[in-house]
Amino acid sequence: MFTLRWVDDAAATYSGLRNAAETARLNREKKKVKKASKQEGLFKQVMKCLDLLGTNPRHPGLHTHEYDSLAHPYDPRQKVFEAYAQNNTPGAYRVFWCYGPEQKEITVIAITARCT
């Protein structure tokens, strides 16, 4: 098990996704619609990705691989990784992360949509 740490931008993005999903859920319940909205589905997928990262960063469903375009926030010689929150979706969301700064910690650097 890993403890998740957050870079401020990633925490803000996560909070924004959570708030959008909560607002969408409240509106859906007010209108008595059963089907979840896109915002709710996206937040659920991002949450699942983060849960998997915390338990097993090498989980096959994450498609984790090294990512070279972001700098490691603690040690520039260390690797940054990309994990898939979504796949086969236009503008699919990705979670960028690294190990550290302490043992058994993962730092979430960014949560963002893939540019298409």
N, CA, C and O atoms as a GROMACS GRO file, in nm:
protein
  464
    1MET      N    1   0.083  -0.118   0.000
    1MET     CA    2   0.000   0.000   0.000
    1MET      C    3   0.088   0.126   0.000
    1MET      O    4   0.190   0.132   0.069
    2PHE      N    5   0.046   0.222  -0.077
    2PHE     CA    6   0.117   0.350  -0.087
    2PHE      C    7   0.027   0.462  -0.034
    2PHE      O    8  -0.096   0.456  -0.048
    3THR      N    9   0.087   0.562   0.025
    3THR     CA   10   0.016   0.682   0.065
    3THR      C   11   0.025   0.781  -0.050
    3THR      O   12   0.132   0.802  -0.106
    4LEU      N   13  -0.089   0.841  -0.085
    4LEU     CA   14  -0.089   0.940  -0.193
    4LEU      C   15  -0.065   1.079  -0.136
    4LEU      O   16  -0.129   1.121  -0.040
    5ARG      N   17   0.030   1.149  -0.199
    5ARG     CA   18   0.055   1.290  -0.172
    5ARG      C   19   0.012   1.367  -0.296
    5ARG      O   20  -0.001   1.309  -0.404
    6TRP      N   21  -0.010   1.494  -0.281
    6TRP     CA   22  -0.062   1.573  -0.392
    6TRP      C   23   0.020   1.700  -0.414
    6TRP      O   24   0.058   1.768  -0.318
    7VAL      N   25   0.048   1.730  -0.541
    7VAL     CA   26   0.096   1.861  -0.581
    7VAL      C   27  -0.028   1.950  -0.584
    7VAL      O   28  -0.138   1.902  -0.614
    8ASP      N   29  -0.014   2.079  -0.552
    8ASP     CA   30  -0.130   2.168  -0.538
    8ASP      C   31  -0.220   2.168  -0.662
    8ASP      O   32  -0.342   2.163  -0.648
    9ASP      N   33  -0.162   2.173  -0.782
    9ASP     CA   34  -0.243   2.175  -0.905
    9ASP      C   35  -0.325   2.047  -0.920
    9ASP      O   36  -0.441   2.052  -0.959
   10ALA      N   37  -0.265   1.934  -0.889
   10ALA     CA   38  -0.336   1.806  -0.899
   10ALA      C   39  -0.450   1.800  -0.798
   10ALA      O   40  -0.559   1.752  -0.829
   11ALA      N   41  -0.426   1.848  -0.677
   11ALA     CA   42  -0.529   1.851  -0.574
   11ALA      C   43  -0.645   1.941  -0.616
   11ALA      O   44  -0.762   1.908  -0.592
   12ALA      N   45  -0.614   2.054  -0.678
   12ALA     CA   46  -0.717   2.147  -0.724
   12ALA      C   47  -0.800   2.084  -0.837
   12ALA      O   48  -0.922   2.098  -0.840
   13THR      N   49  -0.734   2.015  -0.929
   13THR     CA   50  -0.805   1.948  -1.038
   13THR      C   51  -0.897   1.840  -0.983
   13THR      O   52  -1.012   1.829  -1.025
   14TYR      N   53  -0.846   1.759  -0.889
   14TYR     CA   54  -0.926   1.653  -0.829
   14TYR      C   55  -1.048   1.713  -0.758
   14TYR      O   56  -1.159   1.661  -0.770
   15SER      N   57  -1.026   1.819  -0.684
   15SER     CA   58  -1.136   1.884  -0.614
   15SER      C   59  -1.240   1.938  -0.712
   15SER      O   60  -1.360   1.927  -0.688
   16GLY      N   61  -1.194   1.996  -0.823
   16GLY     CA   62  -1.286   2.045  -0.925
   16GLY      C   63  -1.368   1.935  -0.988
   16GLY      O   64  -1.488   1.951  -1.011
   17LEU      N   65  -1.303   1.821  -1.017
   17LEU     CA   66  -1.376   1.706  -1.072
   17LEU      C   67  -1.479   1.654  -0.972
   17LEU      O   68  -1.591   1.621  -1.010
   18ARG      N   69  -1.440   1.647  -0.844
   18ARG     CA   70  -1.531   1.599  -0.740
   18ARG      C   71  -1.651   1.693  -0.727
   18ARG      O   72  -1.765   1.647  -0.718
   19ASN      N   73  -1.626   1.824  -0.726
   19ASN     CA   74  -1.735   1.921  -0.713
   19ASN      C   75  -1.829   1.916  -0.833
   19ASN      O   76  -1.951   1.925  -0.816
   20ALA      N   77  -1.775   1.902  -0.953
   20ALA     CA   78  -1.858   1.893  -1.074
   20ALA      C   79  -1.945   1.767  -1.069
   20ALA      O   80  -2.062   1.771  -1.107
   21ALA      N   81  -1.887   1.656  -1.024
   21ALA     CA   82  -1.962   1.531  -1.014
   21ALA      C   83  -2.073   1.542  -0.910
   21ALA      O   84  -2.184   1.493  -0.931
   22GLU      N   85  -2.043   1.604  -0.798
   22GLU     CA   86  -2.143   1.620  -0.692
   22GLU      C   87  -2.258   1.710  -0.738
   22GLU      O   88  -2.374   1.680  -0.713
   23THR      N   89  -2.226   1.819  -0.805
   23THR     CA   90  -2.329   1.908  -0.859
   23THR      C   91  -2.415   1.836  -0.960
   23THR      O   92  -2.537   1.849  -0.959
   24ALA      N   93  -2.352   1.760  -1.049
   24ALA     CA   94  -2.426   1.684  -1.150
   24ALA      C   95  -2.516   1.580  -1.084
   24ALA      O   96  -2.629   1.560  -1.128
   25ARG      N   97  -2.466   1.515  -0.979
   25ARG     CA   98  -2.547   1.414  -0.909
   25ARG      C   99  -2.670   1.478  -0.844
   25ARG      O  100  -2.780   1.425  -0.852
   26LEU      N  101  -2.650   1.592  -0.779
   26LEU     CA  102  -2.762   1.660  -0.715
   26LEU      C  103  -2.866   1.705  -0.817
   26LEU      O  104  -2.986   1.691  -0.794
   27ASN      N  105  -2.821   1.758  -0.931
   27ASN     CA  106  -2.914   1.799  -1.037
   27ASN      C  107  -2.988   1.678  -1.094
   27ASN      O  108  -3.108   1.686  -1.122
   28ARG      N  109  -2.916   1.568  -1.110
   28ARG     CA  110  -2.978   1.446  -1.164
   28ARG      C  111  -3.085   1.393  -1.068
   28ARG      O  112  -3.194   1.355  -1.110
   29GLU      N  113  -3.053   1.392  -0.939
   29GLU     CA  114  -3.149   1.344  -0.840
   29GLU      C  115  -3.271   1.436  -0.833
   29GLU      O  116  -3.384   1.390  -0.815
   30LYS      N  117  -3.248   1.567  -0.846
   30LYS     CA  118  -3.359   1.662  -0.843
   30LYS      C  119  -3.454   1.637  -0.960
   30LYS      O  120  -3.576   1.650  -0.946
   31LYS      N  121  -3.398   1.600  -1.076
   31LYS     CA  122  -3.479   1.574  -1.196
   31LYS      C  123  -3.528   1.429  -1.202
   31LYS      O  124  -3.599   1.391  -1.295
   32LYS      N  125  -3.489   1.349  -1.102
   32LYS     CA  126  -3.527   1.208  -1.094
   32LYS      C  127  -3.480   1.127  -1.214
   32LYS      O  128  -3.551   1.040  -1.265
   33VAL      N  129  -3.358   1.156  -1.258
   33VAL     CA  130  -3.294   1.083  -1.367
   33VAL      C  131  -3.205   0.976  -1.305
   33VAL      O  132  -3.132   1.003  -1.210
   34LYS      N  133  -3.212   0.854  -1.358
   34LYS     CA  134  -3.134   0.745  -1.300
   34LYS      C  135  -2.993   0.734  -1.357
   34LYS      O  136  -2.900   0.700  -1.284
   35LYS      N  137  -2.977   0.764  -1.484
   35LYS     CA  138  -2.848   0.747  -1.550
   35LYS      C  139  -2.749   0.854  -1.502
   35LYS      O  140  -2.780   0.973  -1.501
   36ALA      N  141  -2.629   0.810  -1.464
   36ALA     CA  142  -2.525   0.901  -1.417
   36ALA      C  143  -2.477   0.991  -1.531
   36ALA      O  144  -2.478   0.952  -1.648
   37SER      N  145  -2.434   1.110  -1.495
   37SER     CA  146  -2.385   1.207  -1.593
   37SER      C  147  -2.240   1.176  -1.630
   37SER      O  148  -2.174   1.094  -1.567
   38LYS      N  149  -2.192   1.244  -1.734
   38LYS     CA  150  -2.052   1.228  -1.775
   38LYS      C  151  -1.957   1.271  -1.665
   38LYS      O  152  -1.853   1.208  -1.645
   39GLN      N  153  -1.991   1.378  -1.594
   39GLN     CA  154  -1.905   1.426  -1.487
   39GLN      C  155  -1.894   1.322  -1.376
   39GLN      O  156  -1.786   1.302  -1.320
   40GLU      N  157  -2.005   1.258  -1.344
   40GLU     CA  158  -2.003   1.154  -1.241
   40GLU      C  159  -1.918   1.035  -1.285
   40GLU      O  160  -1.841   0.981  -1.206
   41GLY      N  161  -1.932   0.996  -1.409
   41GLY     CA  162  -1.855   0.883  -1.462
   41GLY      C  163  -1.707   0.914  -1.466
   41GLY      O  164  -1.625   0.829  -1.431
   42LEU      N  165  -1.672   1.035  -1.508
   42LEU     CA  166  -1.531   1.074  -1.513
   42LEU      C  167  -1.469   1.072  -1.373
   42LEU      O  168  -1.360   1.019  -1.355
   43PHE      N  169  -1.539   1.129  -1.276
   43PHE     CA  170  -1.485   1.130  -1.140
   43PHE      C  171  -1.469   0.988  -1.086
   43PHE      O  172  -1.371   0.958  -1.018
   44LYS      N  173  -1.564   0.903  -1.115
   44LYS     CA  174  -1.556   0.763  -1.071
   44LYS      C  175  -1.433   0.695  -1.131
   44LYS      O  176  -1.364   0.619  -1.062
   45GLN      N  177  -1.405   0.721  -1.258
   45GLN     CA  178  -1.289   0.661  -1.324
   45GLN      C  179  -1.158   0.714  -1.266
   45GLN      O  180  -1.064   0.637  -1.246
   46VAL      N  181  -1.151   0.843  -1.240
   46VAL     CA  182  -1.030   0.902  -1.181
   46VAL      C  183  -1.010   0.847  -1.040
   46VAL      O  184  -0.897   0.815  -1.002
   47MET      N  185  -1.118   0.836  -0.963
   47MET     CA  186  -1.107   0.779  -0.828
   47MET      C  187  -1.056   0.635  -0.832
   47MET      O  188  -0.972   0.596  -0.751
   48LYS      N  189  -1.108   0.557  -0.926
   48LYS     CA  190  -1.063   0.417  -0.938
   48LYS      C  191  -0.915   0.412  -0.972
   48LYS      O  192  -0.841   0.330  -0.917
   49CYS      N  193  -0.872   0.497  -1.064
   49CYS     CA  194  -0.730   0.503  -1.102
   49CYS      C  195  -0.644   0.534  -0.980
   49CYS      O  196  -0.541   0.469  -0.959
   50LEU      N  197  -0.684   0.631  -0.901
   50LEU     CA  198  -0.607   0.669  -0.782
   50LEU      C  199  -0.608   0.557  -0.677
   50LEU      O  200  -0.508   0.534  -0.610
   51ASP      N  201  -0.721   0.488  -0.662
   51ASP     CA  202  -0.728   0.375  -0.569
   51ASP      C  203  -0.631   0.264  -0.612
   51ASP      O  204  -0.560   0.207  -0.529
   52LEU      N  205  -0.629   0.235  -0.742
   52LEU     CA  206  -0.538   0.133  -0.792
   52LEU      C  207  -0.392   0.175  -0.774
   52LEU      O  208  -0.307   0.093  -0.740
   53LEU      N  209  -0.364   0.303  -0.797
   53LEU     CA  210  -0.227   0.353  -0.776
   53LEU      C  211  -0.183   0.332  -0.632
   53LEU      O  212  -0.069   0.294  -0.606
   54GLY      N  213  -0.273   0.356  -0.540
   54GLY     CA  214  -0.240   0.340  -0.399
   54GLY      C  215  -0.216   0.197  -0.358
   54GLY      O  216  -0.139   0.171  -0.265
   55THR      N  217  -0.280   0.104  -0.425
   55THR     CA  218  -0.263  -0.037  -0.389
   55THR      C  219  -0.158  -0.107  -0.474
   55THR      O  220  -0.080  -0.188  -0.423
   56ASN      N  221  -0.155  -0.076  -0.604
   56ASN     CA  222  -0.061  -0.143  -0.694
   56ASN      C  223  -0.035  -0.056  -0.816
   56ASN      O  224  -0.110  -0.062  -0.913
   57PRO      N  225   0.071   0.025  -0.813
   57PRO     CA  226   0.099   0.114  -0.926
   57PRO      C  227   0.127   0.041  -1.057
   57PRO      O  228   0.124   0.101  -1.164
   58ARG      N  229   0.154  -0.088  -1.049
   58ARG     CA  230   0.180  -0.167  -1.171
   58ARG      C  231   0.058  -0.246  -1.218
   58ARG      O  232   0.071  -0.336  -1.300
   59HIS      N  233  -0.058  -0.213  -1.165
   59HIS     CA  234  -0.181  -0.282  -1.205
   59HIS      C  235  -0.197  -0.272  -1.356
   59HIS      O  236  -0.182  -0.164  -1.413
   60PRO      N  237  -0.227  -0.385  -1.424
   60PRO     CA  238  -0.236  -0.383  -1.570
   60PRO      C  239  -0.340  -0.286  -1.626
   60PRO      O  240  -0.321  -0.233  -1.736
   61GLY      N  241  -0.447  -0.261  -1.553
   61GLY     CA  242  -0.550  -0.171  -1.601
   61GLY      C  243  -0.507  -0.026  -1.607
   61GLY      O  244  -0.571   0.055  -1.675
   62LEU      N  245  -0.401   0.008  -1.536
   62LEU     CA  246  -0.352   0.147  -1.536
   62LEU      C  247  -0.265   0.178  -1.658
   62LEU      O  248  -0.247   0.294  -1.693
   63HIS      N  249  -0.212   0.074  -1.722
   63HIS     CA  250  -0.122   0.094  -1.837
   63HIS      C  251  -0.009   0.191  -1.800
   63HIS      O  252   0.027   0.278  -1.880
   64THR      N  253   0.045   0.176  -1.681
   64THR     CA  254   0.149   0.266  -1.631
   64THR      C  255   0.274   0.258  -1.716
   64THR      O  256   0.322   0.149  -1.748
   65HIS      N  257   0.327   0.374  -1.752
   65HIS     CA  258   0.453   0.378  -1.825
   65HIS      C  259   0.524   0.510  -1.793
   65HIS      O  260   0.464   0.606  -1.747
   66GLU      N  261   0.653   0.510  -1.820
   66GLU     CA  262   0.735   0.627  -1.794
   66GLU      C  263   0.693   0.742  -1.885
   66GLU      O  264   0.653   0.721  -2.000
   67TYR      N  265   0.702   0.864  -1.832
   67TYR     CA  266   0.665   0.983  -1.906
   67TYR      C  267   0.779   1.083  -1.893
   67TYR      O  268   0.818   1.118  -1.781
   68ASP      N  269   0.831   1.129  -2.005
   68ASP     CA  270   0.952   1.212  -2.003
   68ASP      C  271   0.928   1.362  -2.001
   68ASP      O  272   1.020   1.438  -1.972
   69SER      N  273   0.808   1.408  -2.031
   69SER     CA  274   0.785   1.552  -2.048
   69SER      C  275   0.758   1.629  -1.920
   69SER      O  276   0.744   1.752  -1.925
   70LEU      N  277   0.749   1.562  -1.807
   70LEU     CA  278   0.730   1.630  -1.680
   70LEU      C  279   0.851   1.605  -1.591
   70LEU      O  280   0.909   1.496  -1.591
   71ALA      N  281   0.887   1.706  -1.515
   71ALA     CA  282   1.000   1.693  -1.424
   71ALA      C  283   0.953   1.634  -1.290
   71ALA      O  284   0.844   1.666  -1.242
   72HIS      N  285   1.036   1.551  -1.234
   72HIS     CA  286   1.010   1.496  -1.101
   72HIS      C  287   1.019   1.610  -1.000
   72HIS      O  288   1.117   1.684  -1.002
   73PRO      N  289   0.920   1.626  -0.912
   73PRO     CA  290   0.921   1.742  -0.822
   73PRO      C  291   1.027   1.736  -0.710
   73PRO      O  292   1.057   1.839  -0.650
   74TYR      N  293   1.083   1.617  -0.683
   74TYR     CA  294   1.177   1.605  -0.572
   74TYR      C  295   1.320   1.576  -0.616
   74TYR      O  296   1.415   1.622  -0.553
   75ASP      N  297   1.335   1.501  -0.724
   75ASP     CA  298   1.467   1.461  -0.772
   75ASP      C  299   1.464   1.450  -0.924
   75ASP      O  300   1.406   1.354  -0.976
   76PRO      N  301   1.524   1.544  -0.996
   76PRO     CA  302   1.516   1.544  -1.142
   76PRO      C  303   1.573   1.417  -1.208
   76PRO      O  304   1.545   1.392  -1.325
   77ARG      N  305   1.650   1.339  -1.134
   77ARG     CA  306   1.706   1.216  -1.191
   77ARG      C  307   1.607   1.099  -1.185
   77ARG      O  308   1.628   0.996  -1.250
   78GLN      N  309   1.500   1.114  -1.108
   78GLN     CA  310   1.402   1.007  -1.093
   78GLN      C  311   1.295   1.014  -1.203
   78GLN      O  312   1.283   1.115  -1.272
   79LYS      N  313   1.220   0.907  -1.217
   79LYS     CA  314   1.122   0.895  -1.324
   79LYS      C  315   0.984   0.947  -1.282
   79LYS      O  316   0.947   0.942  -1.164
   80VAL      N  317   0.911   0.998  -1.382
   80VAL     CA  318   0.770   1.034  -1.369
   80VAL      C  319   0.692   0.935  -1.453
   80VAL      O  320   0.738   0.894  -1.560
   81PHE      N  321   0.573   0.897  -1.406
   81PHE     CA  322   0.493   0.796  -1.474
   81PHE      C  323   0.356   0.852  -1.512
   81PHE      O  324   0.307   0.948  -1.453
   82GLU      N  325   0.297   0.786  -1.612
   82GLU     CA  326   0.163   0.819  -1.657
   82GLU      C  327   0.076   0.696  -1.637
   82GLU      O  328   0.117   0.584  -1.670
   83ALA      N  329  -0.043   0.715  -1.581
   83ALA     CA  330  -0.140   0.607  -1.564
   83ALA      C  331  -0.270   0.649  -1.631
   83ALA      O  332  -0.305   0.767  -1.631
   84TYR      N  333  -0.341   0.553  -1.686
   84TYR     CA  334  -0.465   0.582  -1.757
   84TYR      C  335  -0.583   0.578  -1.661
   84TYR      O  336  -0.606   0.478  -1.594
   85ALA      N  337  -0.657   0.690  -1.654
   85ALA     CA  338  -0.786   0.690  -1.584
   85ALA      C  339  -0.894   0.648  -1.684
   85ALA      O  340  -0.996   0.589  -1.646
   86GLN      N  341  -0.872   0.680  -1.811
   86GLN     CA  342  -0.963   0.642  -1.919
   86GLN      C  343  -0.878   0.591  -2.035
   86GLN      O  344  -0.759   0.621  -2.046
   87ASN      N  345  -0.941   0.513  -2.121
   87ASN     CA  346  -0.873   0.461  -2.238
   87ASN      C  347  -0.972   0.458  -2.354
   87ASN      O  348  -1.092   0.442  -2.333
   88ASN      N  349  -0.922   0.472  -2.476
   88ASN     CA  350  -1.007   0.468  -2.595
   88ASN      C  351  -1.122   0.568  -2.587
   88ASN      O  352  -1.234   0.538  -2.627
   89THR      N  353  -1.092   0.686  -2.537
   89THR     CA  354  -1.190   0.793  -2.524
   89THR      C  355  -1.124   0.922  -2.575
   89THR      O  356  -1.012   0.952  -2.536
   90PRO      N  357  -1.192   0.998  -2.660
   90PRO     CA  358  -1.134   1.125  -2.702
   90PRO      C  359  -1.111   1.214  -2.579
   90PRO      O  360  -1.202   1.232  -2.498
   91GLY      N  361  -0.992   1.269  -2.566
   91GLY     CA  362  -0.960   1.352  -2.451
   91GLY      C  363  -0.953   1.272  -2.322
   91GLY      O  364  -0.988   1.323  -2.215
   92ALA      N  365  -0.908   1.149  -2.331
   92ALA     CA  366  -0.902   1.061  -2.214
   92ALA      C  367  -0.818   1.120  -2.103
   92ALA      O  368  -0.715   1.184  -2.129
   93TYR      N  369  -0.860   1.100  -1.980
   93TYR     CA  370  -0.789   1.154  -1.864
   93TYR      C  371  -0.672   1.065  -1.825
   93TYR      O  372  -0.679   0.942  -1.833
   94ARG      N  373  -0.565   1.130  -1.783
   94ARG     CA  374  -0.443   1.064  -1.738
   94ARG      C  375  -0.403   1.118  -1.602
   94ARG      O  376  -0.434   1.232  -1.567
   95VAL      N  377  -0.336   1.034  -1.525
   95VAL     CA  378  -0.282   1.074  -1.396
   95VAL      C  379  -0.131   1.062  -1.405
   95VAL      O  380  -0.079   0.955  -1.436
   96PHE      N  381  -0.060   1.170  -1.377
   96PHE     CA  382   0.086   1.172  -1.379
   96PHE      C  383   0.134   1.168  -1.235
   96PHE      O  384   0.085   1.242  -1.150
   97TRP      N  385   0.230   1.081  -1.208
   97TRP     CA  386   0.272   1.059  -1.070
   97TRP      C  387   0.418   1.017  -1.064
   97TRP      O  388   0.480   0.985  -1.165
   98CYS      N  389   0.471   1.017  -0.942
   98CYS     CA  390   0.607   0.972  -0.918
   98CYS      C  391   0.614   0.909  -0.780
   98CYS      O  392   0.526   0.928  -0.696
   99TYR      N  393   0.720   0.834  -0.756
   99TYR     CA  394   0.745   0.778  -0.624
   99TYR      C  395   0.808   0.885  -0.537
   99TYR      O  396   0.889   0.965  -0.584
  100GLY      N  397   0.771   0.886  -0.409
  100GLY     CA  398   0.838   0.973  -0.314
  100GLY      C  399   0.749   1.081  -0.260
  100GLY      O  400   0.632   1.089  -0.298
  101PRO      N  401   0.802   1.162  -0.175
  101PRO     CA  402   0.942   1.178  -0.138
  101PRO      C  403   0.991   1.072  -0.038
  101PRO      O  404   1.111   1.051  -0.026
  102GLU      N  405   0.900   1.006   0.032
  102GLU     CA  406   0.938   0.904   0.129
  102GLU      C  407   0.907   0.765   0.075
  102GLU      O  408   0.839   0.751  -0.027
  103GLN      N  409   0.956   0.663   0.144
  103GLN     CA  410   0.924   0.525   0.108
  103GLN      C  411   0.773   0.505   0.119
  103GLN      O  412   0.707   0.561   0.207
  104LYS      N  413   0.719   0.424   0.028
  104LYS     CA  414   0.576   0.390   0.028
  104LYS      C  415   0.487   0.512   0.008
  104LYS      O  416   0.374   0.514   0.057
  105GLU      N  417   0.537   0.613  -0.062
  105GLU     CA  418   0.457   0.729  -0.097
  105GLU      C  419   0.458   0.749  -0.248
  105GLU      O  420   0.559   0.726  -0.314
  106ILE      N  421   0.344   0.791  -0.299
  106ILE     CA  422   0.331   0.829  -0.439
  106ILE      C  423   0.279   0.972  -0.441
  106ILE      O  424   0.185   1.006  -0.370
  107THR      N  425   0.342   1.056  -0.523
  107THR     CA  426   0.299   1.194  -0.538
  107THR      C  427   0.225   1.209  -0.670
  107THR      O  428   0.279   1.178  -0.776
  108VAL      N  429   0.101   1.255  -0.662
  108VAL     CA  430   0.021   1.282  -0.781
  108VAL      C  431   0.060   1.422  -0.830
  108VAL      O  432   0.039   1.521  -0.761
  109ILE      N  433   0.118   1.426  -0.951
  109ILE     CA  434   0.169   1.551  -1.006
  109ILE      C  435   0.061   1.626  -1.084
  109ILE      O  436   0.049   1.748  -1.075
  110ALA      N  437  -0.018   1.551  -1.162
  110ALA     CA  438  -0.121   1.616  -1.245
  110ALA      C  439  -0.230   1.515  -1.281
  110ALA      O  440  -0.206   1.395  -1.292
  111ILE      N  441  -0.350   1.567  -1.297
  111ILE     CA  442  -0.463   1.492  -1.352
  111ILE      C  443  -0.512   1.577  -1.468
  111ILE      O  444  -0.556   1.690  -1.449
  112THR      N  445  -0.505   1.521  -1.587
  112THR     CA  446  -0.536   1.604  -1.703
  112THR      C  447  -0.592   1.521  -1.817
  112THR      O  448  -0.572   1.400  -1.824
  113ALA      N  449  -0.663   1.589  -1.908
  113ALA     CA  450  -0.713   1.524  -2.028
  113ALA      C  451  -0.601   1.520  -2.131
  113ALA      O  452  -0.522   1.614  -2.144
  114ARG      N  453  -0.596   1.411  -2.203
  114ARG     CA  454  -0.496   1.395  -2.309
  114ARG      C  455  -0.535   1.488  -2.424
  114ARG      O  456  -0.652   1.497  -2.460
  115CYS      N  457  -0.438   1.555  -2.479
  115CYS     CA  458  -0.462   1.641  -2.595
  115CYS      C  459  -0.485   1.554  -2.717
  115CYS      O  460  -0.410   1.458  -2.741
  116THR      N  461  -0.588   1.586  -2.796
  116THR     CA  462  -0.616   1.508  -2.918
  116THR      C  463  -0.586   1.585  -3.040
  116THR      O  464  -0.603   1.535  -3.151
   0.00000   0.00000   0.00000
